Amino acid sequence: MLDVLTNIRLLDILDISIVAFIIYRIILLIKGTRAVQMLLGLAVILVVYMASRVGDLHTLNWFLSNFLSSIILVIVVIFQNDIRRALMHVGRNPFFGGMSSDEESVAIDELVKACVALGGRKIGALIAIERENGINDILESGTAIDSRVSCELIRAIFMPSSPIHDGALVVQQGRLAQAGCFLPLSQALDLTKDLGTRHRAAIGLTELADAVAIIVSEETGNVSVAVNGGMTRNLDAASLKKVLGRLLEPRHAKHKKQKQQTKKG
């Protein structure tokens, strides 16, 4: 043991640290997504493969060895959305950009008021909010707006008489950027049948990017929030504000809070 420790170089420590950091970032990336279940499934297959070798189950071992020989390709196919999201982190694009904390709070308040008002009148709405990763490449063309976040404007956009009420309203850099955008529908098979096109489009977007989507149901008026391929439903005004505040909080503010909590501890 002592010989091993004396032979460790500084480059070895750096090498191990880089690999550990990559694994840590991958875990953070897939945490709370369906990718975790897929990863567990692959782990079970690996355990069965090892058991087949120990137990001399030749046919099963041959089958699994051929499967695992293409594991890199399998991982790329299964986790393509998560890999895409990881690569997109190269160019981060914070939701609030250079906005002040007061402007951030006002923007969230306007979003909450608009969604609650639309829900009260059972007017359907879908709002896609860009966070760190750009989403222009997965949006179908819409109508450019480029306006500050305003409850009145959001309500006007989603009125049934509006020519741009279909599709999603996209918020980028803390501003209303485009309306009437069509999002990719989720192809997940485990979604409940009561989810309509808006909900599936919201989940589809958040499966491909780290965006946040707000959905107002036309049938019930309930407000939901989708993120990372999952959905939180039936939110009231207070809950919606709390969820948006947590999801859209700038990274620098999160780091500041973590430092304050560390000092207190």
C-alpha positions as CSV (number, residue, x, y, z in Angstrom):
1,M,0.0,0.0,0.0
2,L,2.8,2.4,0.9
3,D,4.5,1.6,-2.4
4,V,1.4,2.5,-4.3
5,L,1.1,5.8,-2.5
6,T,4.7,6.8,-3.1
7,N,4.4,6.1,-6.8
8,I,1.4,8.4,-7.3
9,R,2.3,11.4,-9.4
10,L,0.7,14.9,-9.4
11,L,-0.6,14.2,-12.9
12,D,-2.3,11.0,-11.5
13,I,-4.1,13.1,-8.9
14,L,-5.1,15.6,-11.6
15,D,-6.3,12.8,-13.9
16,I,-8.4,11.2,-11.1
17,S,-9.9,14.7,-10.2
18,I,-10.9,15.4,-13.8
19,V,-12.6,12.1,-14.1
20,A,-14.4,12.5,-10.7
21,F,-15.6,16.0,-11.8
22,I,-16.9,14.7,-15.1
23,I,-18.8,11.9,-13.3
24,Y,-20.2,14.4,-10.8
25,R,-21.4,16.7,-13.5
26,I,-23.1,13.8,-15.3
27,I,-24.9,12.8,-12.1
28,L,-26.1,16.3,-11.7
29,L,-27.2,16.5,-15.3
30,I,-29.4,13.3,-15.1
31,K,-30.6,13.8,-11.6
32,G,-34.4,13.8,-11.5
33,T,-34.8,12.7,-15.1
34,R,-35.8,9.4,-16.7
35,A,-32.1,8.9,-17.6
36,V,-31.6,7.7,-14.1
37,Q,-34.0,4.8,-14.6
38,M,-32.3,3.9,-17.9
39,L,-28.9,4.0,-16.2
40,L,-30.2,1.7,-13.5
41,G,-31.4,-0.7,-16.2
42,L,-27.9,-0.8,-17.8
43,A,-26.5,-1.5,-14.4
44,V,-28.8,-4.4,-13.9
45,I,-27.8,-5.8,-17.3
46,L,-24.1,-5.5,-16.3
47,V,-24.8,-7.4,-13.1
48,V,-26.6,-10.1,-15.0
49,Y,-23.6,-10.3,-17.4
50,M,-21.1,-10.8,-14.6
51,A,-23.4,-13.4,-13.0
52,S,-23.6,-15.3,-16.3
53,R,-19.8,-15.5,-16.5
54,V,-19.6,-16.8,-12.9
55,G,-22.4,-19.3,-13.4
56,D,-21.2,-20.5,-16.9
57,L,-24.4,-19.5,-18.6
58,H,-22.8,-19.6,-22.0
59,T,-25.7,-18.5,-24.2
60,L,-26.8,-15.7,-21.9
61,N,-23.1,-14.6,-21.6
62,W,-22.7,-14.6,-25.4
63,F,-25.8,-12.6,-25.9
64,L,-25.0,-10.0,-23.3
65,S,-21.3,-9.7,-24.3
66,N,-22.4,-8.9,-27.9
67,F,-24.8,-6.3,-26.5
68,L,-22.2,-4.7,-24.2
69,S,-19.6,-4.6,-27.0
70,S,-21.7,-1.9,-28.5
71,I,-22.4,-0.2,-25.2
72,I,-21.0,3.2,-26.3
73,L,-23.4,3.3,-29.3
74,V,-26.3,2.2,-27.0
75,I,-25.5,5.0,-24.5
76,V,-25.3,7.6,-27.2
77,V,-28.7,6.6,-28.6
78,I,-30.4,6.3,-25.2
79,F,-28.9,9.4,-23.6
80,Q,-28.8,11.6,-26.7
81,N,-31.0,14.3,-25.2
82,D,-28.9,14.4,-22.0
83,I,-25.7,14.4,-24.0
84,R,-27.1,17.2,-26.1
85,R,-27.9,19.2,-22.9
86,A,-24.4,18.7,-21.5
87,L,-22.8,19.9,-24.7
88,M,-25.0,22.9,-24.8
89,H,-23.6,24.0,-21.4
90,V,-20.6,25.2,-23.3
91,G,-22.5,28.4,-24.2
92,R,-24.5,29.4,-21.2
93,N,-27.2,32.0,-21.5
94,P,-28.6,33.0,-18.1
95,F,-32.3,33.8,-18.1
96,F,-32.1,37.2,-16.5
97,G,-28.9,38.3,-18.3
98,G,-27.9,41.7,-16.8
99,M,-31.2,42.4,-15.1
100,S,-31.3,43.7,-11.5
101,S,-32.9,41.7,-8.7
102,D,-35.9,44.1,-8.7
103,E,-36.4,43.6,-12.4
104,E,-36.1,39.8,-12.0
105,S,-38.8,39.9,-9.3
106,V,-41.1,42.0,-11.5
107,A,-40.7,39.7,-14.5
108,I,-41.6,36.7,-12.4
109,D,-44.6,38.5,-10.9
110,E,-45.9,39.5,-14.3
111,L,-45.6,35.8,-15.5
112,V,-47.5,34.6,-12.4
113,K,-50.2,37.2,-12.8
114,A,-50.7,36.4,-16.5
115,C,-50.9,32.7,-16.0
116,V,-53.3,32.9,-13.0
117,A,-55.5,35.3,-15.0
118,L,-55.5,33.1,-18.0
119,G,-56.3,30.1,-15.9
120,G,-59.2,31.8,-14.2
121,R,-60.8,32.3,-17.7
122,K,-59.7,28.9,-18.9
123,I,-57.7,30.3,-21.7
124,G,-54.9,27.9,-22.7
125,A,-51.3,29.1,-22.8
126,L,-47.8,27.7,-23.2
127,I,-44.8,29.8,-22.2
128,A,-41.3,28.5,-22.8
129,I,-38.6,30.2,-20.7
130,E,-35.0,29.9,-21.9
131,R,-32.4,29.4,-19.1
132,E,-28.7,28.7,-19.5
133,N,-28.9,27.0,-22.9
134,G,-30.2,28.6,-26.1
135,I,-33.3,27.0,-27.6
136,N,-33.5,28.7,-31.0
137,D,-32.3,25.5,-32.7
138,I,-35.3,23.5,-31.5
139,L,-38.0,26.2,-32.0
140,E,-40.0,26.4,-35.2
141,S,-40.3,30.0,-36.4
142,G,-42.7,32.3,-34.7
143,T,-43.5,36.0,-34.6
144,A,-40.9,38.3,-33.2
145,I,-42.0,40.5,-30.3
146,D,-39.0,41.7,-28.3
147,S,-40.9,43.3,-25.3
148,R,-40.5,43.4,-21.6
149,V,-42.4,40.8,-19.7
150,S,-45.9,42.2,-19.2
151,C,-49.0,40.5,-17.9
152,E,-51.3,42.5,-20.2
153,L,-49.3,41.6,-23.3
154,I,-49.1,37.9,-22.4
155,R,-52.9,37.8,-21.8
156,A,-53.5,39.6,-25.2
157,I,-51.2,37.1,-27.0
158,F,-53.2,34.1,-25.8
159,M,-56.7,35.4,-26.3
160,P,-58.5,33.1,-28.8
161,S,-59.0,36.1,-31.1
162,S,-55.3,36.7,-31.3
163,P,-53.6,35.6,-34.6
164,I,-50.6,34.3,-32.6
165,H,-52.3,32.5,-29.7
166,D,-51.4,29.1,-31.1
167,G,-48.0,27.7,-30.1
168,A,-45.7,28.9,-27.4
169,L,-44.6,32.3,-26.2
170,V,-40.8,32.3,-25.7
171,V,-39.1,34.3,-23.1
172,Q,-35.3,34.9,-23.6
173,Q,-32.9,37.0,-21.6
174,G,-35.8,38.1,-19.4
175,R,-37.9,39.5,-22.4
176,L,-40.8,38.3,-24.5
177,A,-39.0,37.3,-27.6
178,Q,-41.3,35.3,-29.9
179,A,-44.9,34.1,-30.0
180,G,-46.6,31.4,-32.0
181,C,-43.6,29.0,-31.8
182,F,-44.2,25.3,-32.1
183,L,-42.3,23.0,-29.8
184,P,-41.3,19.3,-30.3
185,L,-43.8,16.9,-28.8
186,S,-42.6,14.4,-26.2
187,Q,-42.4,10.8,-27.5
188,A,-42.4,9.4,-24.0
189,L,-44.8,6.4,-23.6
190,D,-45.4,6.8,-19.9
191,L,-47.3,10.1,-20.0
192,T,-50.8,10.1,-18.7
193,K,-53.6,10.2,-21.3
194,D,-55.1,13.4,-19.9
195,L,-52.1,15.4,-21.0
196,G,-52.9,17.5,-24.1
197,T,-50.7,18.9,-26.9
198,R,-49.5,21.8,-24.8
199,H,-48.4,19.6,-22.0
200,R,-46.6,17.2,-24.3
201,A,-44.9,20.0,-26.1
202,A,-43.8,21.5,-22.8
203,I,-42.3,18.1,-21.7
204,G,-40.8,17.6,-25.2
205,L,-38.9,21.0,-25.0
206,T,-37.6,20.3,-21.5
207,E,-36.4,16.8,-22.5
208,L,-34.1,18.5,-25.1
209,A,-33.0,21.6,-23.2
210,D,-32.8,23.0,-19.7
211,A,-35.7,25.4,-20.4
212,V,-38.7,25.9,-18.1
213,A,-42.2,25.7,-19.6
214,I,-45.4,27.0,-18.0
215,I,-48.7,25.5,-19.2
216,V,-52.2,26.8,-18.6
217,S,-54.8,24.1,-19.3
218,E,-57.7,25.2,-21.5
219,E,-60.0,22.5,-20.1
220,T,-59.4,23.0,-16.3
221,G,-57.6,26.3,-16.0
222,N,-54.9,24.6,-13.9
223,V,-51.3,25.9,-14.2
224,S,-48.4,23.5,-14.5
225,V,-44.6,23.8,-14.8
226,A,-42.4,21.4,-16.8
227,V,-38.6,21.1,-16.3
228,N,-36.1,18.3,-17.1
229,G,-38.9,16.2,-18.7
230,G,-41.0,16.2,-15.6
231,M,-44.0,18.2,-14.6
232,T,-45.5,19.8,-11.4
233,R,-49.2,20.4,-11.8
234,N,-52.1,22.3,-10.2
235,L,-50.0,25.3,-9.0
236,D,-51.7,28.3,-7.4
237,A,-50.2,31.8,-7.6
238,A,-47.9,31.4,-4.5
239,S,-46.6,28.0,-5.5
240,L,-46.0,29.1,-9.1
241,K,-44.0,32.1,-7.9
242,K,-42.0,30.0,-5.6
243,V,-41.2,27.4,-8.3
244,L,-40.3,30.0,-10.9
245,G,-38.1,31.9,-8.4
246,R,-36.2,28.7,-7.6
247,L,-35.8,27.6,-11.3
248,L,-35.0,30.9,-12.8
249,E,-32.7,32.2,-10.0
250,P,-29.4,33.3,-11.5
251,R,-26.4,31.1,-10.9
252,H,-24.5,33.8,-9.2
253,A,-27.3,34.3,-6.7
254,K,-27.3,30.5,-5.9
255,H,-23.6,30.5,-5.3
256,K,-24.0,33.5,-3.0
257,K,-26.7,31.7,-1.0
258,Q,-24.6,28.6,-0.7
259,K,-21.7,30.6,0.6
260,Q,-23.9,32.3,3.2
261,Q,-25.3,28.9,4.3
262,T,-21.8,27.5,4.6
263,K,-20.7,30.4,6.8
264,K,-23.7,30.0,9.0
265,G,-23.0,26.3,9.4
